[in-house]
């Protein structure tokens, strides 16, 4: 029987706690960036084991500012995987630099030191290490093959709660690490992002740049100051700050991460167990059931040539049955924006992108929802096999 409501691939989980926090901040009369934002940043620092956290209005802004403070500009090259959201590459273009696309490992769906090494040139200024789906890239291994002038920026949009192989949280490295709090993320404030980092000087500059490069934010200028603060602009800044309305939601969401993580793991375990028996040669991302994986996405690779129908046909049929299956992602190096005619082939990425599919997973789902997804997949596969 078809479910009545559409099951999205990702859905936020808000409780009475978040609603009460928003009401409290609304009644306070201060909804811009202020004490809630400062508190959220401190709590994120503790959660991530990061010396500094700077919140911004999106992960895209976080990535942009991270490249900016590393001095990326015209004439520079930034290595990034083609299998990622467009922001990872676009921020290099916005700074006048060139995104250089590299292939990914078929098991992790992420870059490796060997794949990065193939793309290094004297113009390389940064490497974007994307923690695809919530599986941490081992950035120390990448650092070991890079010249000293090349920075690593970690795109951790999927990776809040992920851990490196040594057990440290993603966000605790010395690299600038960028998080997303978009609507479907493991921690959602509707929109928003953050940069975790170790360098105090960079953190202070980032805090200024997010507020038009003003030396003091609005909270400091207008709340309790008993002296005039004359703002002197020294560089071009941006309007990329966070707000207390977002921060108060984030503070509650942060406290619920353990429960969210457990729900995601239960959903992933159900998929893993049942899909193996349905399509034995189906491929899962490495460590999908491991505690180190944040499981923001549940990405599968359908076996080429063995399925009774194409990935696109199957995906559209699932959507017709109110299952929000999706694709993460089409390959960036084949898109016109990046002059696809001049881009070299990336065989693994191109093969993966013909077969990947993202199944719904979120902290709002129940096992019954995962059961519905599996049942629809099974019915579609069996139906096609019978016709064939």
C-alpha positions as CSV (number, residue, x, y, z in Angstrom):
1,X,0.0,0.0,0.0
2,X,1.4,3.4,-1.0
3,X,2.1,5.8,1.9
4,X,0.2,9.1,1.8
5,X,3.1,11.4,2.8
6,X,6.3,11.9,0.8
7,X,9.4,10.6,2.6
8,X,12.2,13.1,1.9
9,X,15.8,11.9,1.7
10,X,16.5,14.2,4.7
11,X,14.2,15.9,7.2
12,X,15.0,17.9,10.3
13,X,13.8,16.7,13.7
14,X,12.6,19.6,15.9
15,X,11.1,19.2,19.3
16,X,9.3,21.4,21.9
17,X,12.8,22.4,23.1
18,X,13.7,24.2,19.9
19,X,10.3,25.9,19.8
20,X,10.6,27.1,23.4
21,X,14.2,28.4,22.6
22,X,12.9,30.4,19.7
23,X,10.1,31.9,21.7
24,X,12.6,32.8,24.5
25,X,14.9,34.6,22.0
26,X,12.0,36.4,20.3
27,X,10.8,37.7,23.7
28,X,14.3,38.8,24.6
29,X,14.2,41.5,21.9
30,X,17.6,40.5,20.4
31,X,17.4,38.2,17.4
32,X,20.6,39.1,15.5
33,X,24.1,37.8,16.3
34,X,24.6,38.1,20.1
35,X,24.8,36.0,23.3
36,X,23.1,32.9,21.9
37,X,25.5,32.8,19.0
38,X,28.5,33.2,21.3
39,X,27.2,30.4,23.5
40,X,26.6,28.1,20.5
41,X,30.1,28.7,19.3
42,X,31.5,27.8,22.7
43,X,29.4,24.6,22.9
44,X,30.5,23.6,19.4
45,X,34.1,24.1,20.4
46,X,33.6,21.6,23.2
47,X,31.7,19.2,21.0
48,X,34.2,19.3,18.2
49,X,37.3,19.5,20.4
50,X,38.2,22.6,18.4
51,X,40.0,25.6,19.9
52,X,37.9,28.1,17.9
53,X,34.5,28.0,16.1
54,X,33.2,30.9,14.0
55,X,29.6,30.6,12.9
56,X,28.5,32.0,9.5
57,X,25.3,32.1,7.4
58,X,26.1,28.9,5.3
59,X,28.7,26.3,4.7
60,X,29.2,27.9,1.3
61,X,30.3,31.1,3.1
62,X,32.5,29.0,5.4
63,X,34.3,27.5,2.5
64,X,34.6,30.9,0.7
65,X,36.1,32.6,3.8
66,X,38.4,29.7,4.5
67,X,40.0,29.9,1.1
68,X,40.1,33.7,1.4
69,X,42.0,33.7,4.6
70,X,44.4,31.2,3.1
71,X,45.2,33.8,0.4
72,X,43.6,31.9,-2.5
73,X,43.1,34.2,-5.5
74,X,43.5,34.7,-9.2
75,X,46.1,32.4,-10.8
76,X,45.8,29.8,-8.0
77,X,44.4,26.3,-8.3
78,X,42.2,24.5,-5.8
79,X,42.0,20.7,-6.0
80,X,38.6,19.2,-5.2
81,X,36.6,16.1,-6.0
82,X,34.1,16.1,-8.8
83,X,31.7,14.1,-6.6
84,X,30.5,16.9,-4.4
85,X,28.0,19.7,-4.1
86,X,28.9,22.6,-6.4
87,X,29.8,25.0,-3.6
88,X,33.0,23.2,-3.0
89,X,34.2,24.2,-6.4
90,X,32.3,27.5,-6.9
91,X,34.0,29.2,-4.0
92,X,37.4,28.9,-5.8
93,X,35.8,30.4,-8.9
94,X,34.4,33.3,-6.8
95,X,37.9,34.1,-5.7
96,X,39.3,34.0,-9.2
97,X,41.0,30.7,-8.7
98,X,40.6,27.5,-10.8
99,X,39.0,24.4,-9.4
100,X,41.0,21.3,-10.5
101,X,38.8,18.2,-10.3
102,X,40.2,14.9,-9.1
103,X,38.8,11.4,-8.9
104,X,37.5,9.6,-5.8
105,X,38.0,6.1,-4.3
106,X,35.1,3.8,-5.1
107,X,34.8,2.5,-1.5
108,X,34.9,5.8,0.4
109,X,33.6,8.1,-2.4
110,X,36.3,10.6,-1.3
111,X,39.7,11.8,-2.3
112,X,42.9,9.9,-1.4
113,X,46.5,11.1,-1.2
114,X,47.4,9.4,-4.4
115,X,44.5,11.0,-6.3
116,X,45.4,14.4,-4.9
117,X,49.1,14.0,-5.8
118,X,48.2,13.4,-9.5
119,X,46.6,16.9,-9.6
120,X,49.4,18.9,-7.8
121,X,51.0,21.7,-9.8
122,X,53.2,24.7,-8.8
123,X,49.9,26.7,-8.8
124,X,48.1,24.5,-6.3
125,X,47.2,26.6,-3.3
126,X,44.5,24.5,-1.5
127,X,42.9,21.0,-1.4
128,X,39.2,20.7,-0.6
129,X,38.8,17.4,1.4
130,X,35.1,16.5,1.3
131,X,33.9,14.1,4.0
132,X,31.3,12.5,1.7
133,X,28.1,11.3,3.2
134,X,29.6,11.6,6.7
135,X,32.7,9.4,6.3
136,X,35.9,11.2,7.4
137,X,38.7,11.7,5.0
138,X,42.1,10.9,6.7
139,X,43.5,14.4,6.1
140,X,46.8,13.8,7.9
141,X,47.7,11.3,5.1
142,X,46.9,14.0,2.5
143,X,48.9,16.6,4.4
144,X,51.9,14.3,4.3
145,X,52.1,14.5,0.5
146,X,51.5,18.3,0.1
147,X,54.0,21.1,-0.1
148,X,54.0,23.3,2.9
149,X,52.4,26.2,1.0
150,X,49.3,24.2,0.2
151,X,46.4,24.4,2.6
152,X,43.7,21.8,3.4
153,X,40.2,23.0,3.8
154,X,37.8,20.3,5.1
155,X,34.3,20.4,3.6
156,X,32.5,18.8,6.6
157,X,28.9,19.7,5.5
158,X,28.0,16.1,5.9
159,X,30.2,15.3,8.8
160,X,29.1,16.8,12.1
161,X,29.6,13.8,14.5
162,X,32.0,12.0,12.3
163,X,35.4,10.9,13.6
164,X,38.8,10.3,12.1
165,X,40.2,6.8,12.4
166,X,42.1,7.7,15.6
167,X,38.8,8.7,17.3
168,X,39.2,12.5,17.1
169,X,36.1,14.4,16.0
170,X,36.1,15.9,12.6
171,X,36.7,19.6,13.4
172,X,39.5,19.0,15.8
173,X,42.3,19.0,13.2
174,X,44.4,22.1,12.6
175,X,42.7,22.6,9.2
176,X,39.9,25.0,8.7
177,X,36.9,22.7,8.8
178,X,33.5,23.9,7.4
179,X,30.1,22.6,8.6
180,X,26.6,23.1,7.4
181,X,23.4,23.5,9.4
182,X,21.1,23.5,6.4
183,X,17.5,22.1,6.8
184,X,18.4,18.4,6.0
185,X,21.7,18.2,8.0
186,X,22.4,16.2,11.1
187,X,22.2,19.4,13.1
188,X,19.7,21.9,11.5
189,X,19.1,25.5,12.1
190,X,17.3,26.0,8.8
191,X,20.3,27.7,7.3
192,X,23.8,28.3,8.6
193,X,27.3,27.0,8.9
194,X,30.5,27.2,10.9
195,X,34.3,27.1,10.6
196,X,36.3,25.1,13.2
197,X,39.9,25.9,13.5
198,X,43.0,26.1,15.7
199,X,44.6,29.4,14.7
200,X,43.5,32.3,16.9
201,X,44.6,35.0,14.4
202,X,42.6,33.4,11.6
203,X,39.6,33.0,13.9
204,X,39.7,36.7,14.8
205,X,39.9,37.7,11.1
206,X,37.0,35.4,10.2
207,X,34.9,36.9,12.9
208,X,35.6,40.3,11.3
209,X,35.1,39.3,7.7
210,X,31.7,37.8,8.4
211,X,30.5,41.2,9.6
212,X,31.7,43.4,6.8
213,X,35.2,43.4,8.3
214,X,34.0,45.5,11.2
215,X,36.3,45.3,14.2
216,X,33.3,44.8,16.5
217,X,29.9,43.1,15.9
218,X,26.5,44.6,16.6
219,X,26.2,42.9,20.0
220,X,29.4,44.6,21.2
221,X,28.6,47.9,19.6
222,X,25.0,48.3,21.0
223,X,24.3,46.0,23.9
224,X,26.3,47.0,27.0
225,X,29.1,49.3,25.8
226,X,29.6,52.4,27.9
227,X,31.9,54.0,25.5
228,X,31.8,55.0,21.9
229,X,33.3,52.5,19.5
230,X,34.6,54.0,16.3
231,X,34.8,51.4,13.5
232,X,37.7,51.7,11.1
233,X,37.5,49.4,8.1
234,X,40.8,47.9,7.0
235,X,39.7,45.4,4.4
236,X,36.7,44.4,2.3
237,X,34.3,42.2,4.3
238,X,31.0,40.3,3.8
239,X,27.6,40.0,5.3
240,X,27.8,36.4,6.4
241,X,27.0,36.3,10.1
242,X,24.9,33.9,12.1
243,X,21.9,35.0,14.2
244,X,20.7,34.2,17.7
245,X,17.4,32.8,16.3
246,X,19.5,30.2,14.5
247,X,21.9,29.7,17.4
248,X,19.2,28.9,20.0
249,X,17.9,26.2,17.7
250,X,21.4,24.9,17.2
251,X,22.1,24.7,21.0
252,X,19.1,22.4,21.5
253,X,20.0,20.3,18.4
254,X,23.5,19.9,19.7
255,X,22.2,18.4,22.9
256,X,20.2,15.8,20.9
257,X,23.0,14.6,18.7
258,X,23.5,11.3,20.5
259,X,19.9,10.3,20.0
260,X,20.0,11.5,16.3
261,X,23.1,9.5,15.8
262,X,21.5,6.3,17.2
263,X,18.5,6.7,15.0
264,X,20.6,7.2,11.8
265,X,22.6,4.1,12.7
266,X,19.5,2.0,13.2
267,X,18.1,3.1,9.8
268,X,21.4,2.4,8.1
269,X,21.6,-1.0,9.8
270,X,18.1,-1.9,8.5
271,X,19.0,-0.9,5.0
272,X,22.3,-2.7,5.0
273,X,20.8,-6.0,6.3
274,X,17.7,-6.0,3.9
275,X,19.3,-4.7,0.8
276,X,22.1,-7.2,0.9
277,X,19.5,-10.0,0.6
278,X,17.6,-8.2,-2.1
279,X,20.6,-7.3,-4.4
280,X,23.6,-9.3,-3.1
281,X,26.1,-7.3,-5.3
282,X,24.9,-3.9,-4.2
283,X,27.7,-1.7,-2.9
284,X,27.7,0.4,0.3
285,X,30.1,3.2,1.3
286,X,32.9,1.9,3.6
287,X,32.2,2.0,7.3
288,X,28.5,2.9,6.8
289,X,27.7,1.1,10.1
290,X,30.8,2.2,12.0
291,X,30.5,4.6,14.9
292,X,33.0,6.9,13.1
293,X,30.5,7.5,10.3
294,X,27.9,10.4,10.7
295,X,25.5,8.8,8.1
296,X,24.2,12.1,6.8
297,X,23.6,10.3,3.6
298,X,23.0,6.7,2.9
299,X,24.5,6.2,-0.6
300,X,24.3,2.9,-2.5
301,X,25.9,1.9,-5.7
302,X,23.7,-0.3,-7.9
303,X,25.4,-3.1,-9.7
304,X,26.0,-2.2,-13.3
305,X,24.4,-4.6,-15.8
306,X,22.7,-6.7,-13.1
307,X,19.7,-4.5,-12.3
308,X,16.6,-5.1,-14.3
309,X,16.3,-1.3,-15.1
310,X,18.5,1.8,-15.0
311,X,19.2,3.8,-11.9
312,X,17.2,6.8,-13.3
313,X,14.2,4.6,-14.0
314,X,14.3,3.1,-10.6
315,X,14.7,6.4,-8.8
316,X,11.8,8.0,-10.6
317,X,9.6,5.0,-9.8
318,X,10.5,5.3,-6.2
319,X,9.6,9.0,-6.2
320,X,6.3,8.0,-7.7
321,X,5.7,5.8,-4.7
322,X,6.5,8.8,-2.3
323,X,10.1,7.7,-1.6
324,X,12.5,10.7,-1.8
325,X,15.4,8.9,-3.4
326,X,18.0,11.2,-4.8
327,X,21.5,11.4,-6.5
328,X,24.5,12.8,-4.6
329,X,26.0,14.0,-6.9
330,X,26.1,14.4,-10.7
331,X,29.8,14.9,-11.6
332,X,30.9,18.5,-11.5
333,X,33.6,18.1,-14.1
334,X,31.0,17.4,-16.8
335,X,29.0,20.6,-16.2
336,X,29.2,23.5,-18.6
337,X,30.2,26.0,-15.9
338,X,33.5,24.4,-15.5
339,X,34.2,24.2,-19.3
340,X,33.4,20.5,-19.4
341,X,34.9,20.0,-22.9
342,X,38.4,20.7,-21.5
343,X,38.1,18.6,-18.4
344,X,40.0,15.3,-18.3
345,X,38.2,12.0,-17.7
346,X,37.7,10.9,-14.1
347,X,36.8,7.2,-14.7
348,X,35.9,6.2,-11.2
349,X,33.7,9.3,-10.6
350,X,32.0,8.8,-14.0
351,X,31.2,5.2,-13.3
352,X,30.0,5.8,-9.8
353,X,27.7,8.7,-10.8
354,X,25.8,6.4,-13.2
355,X,25.0,4.0,-10.4
356,X,24.7,5.9,-7.1
357,X,21.4,6.5,-5.4
358,X,20.7,8.1,-2.0
359,X,18.0,6.5,0.1
360,X,16.1,8.5,2.7
361,X,17.8,8.7,6.1
362,X,17.1,11.2,8.9
363,X,16.6,11.5,12.7
364,X,12.9,12.0,11.9
365,X,12.5,8.5,10.3
366,X,11.3,5.4,12.0
367,X,12.3,1.8,11.1
368,X,8.8,1.4,9.6
369,X,9.8,4.2,7.1
370,X,12.9,2.3,6.1
371,X,10.8,-0.9,5.8
372,X,8.6,0.9,3.3
373,X,11.6,2.0,1.2
374,X,12.9,-1.6,1.1
375,X,9.5,-3.0,0.3
376,X,9.1,-0.6,-2.6
377,X,12.6,-1.4,-3.9
378,X,11.9,-5.1,-3.6
379,X,8.5,-4.8,-5.4
380,X,10.0,-2.8,-8.3
381,X,12.9,-5.2,-8.7
382,X,10.8,-8.3,-8.6
383,X,8.2,-6.8,-10.9
384,X,10.8,-5.9,-13.6
385,X,12.4,-9.3,-13.3
386,X,9.0,-11.0,-13.9
387,X,8.4,-8.9,-17.0
388,X,11.9,-9.7,-18.3
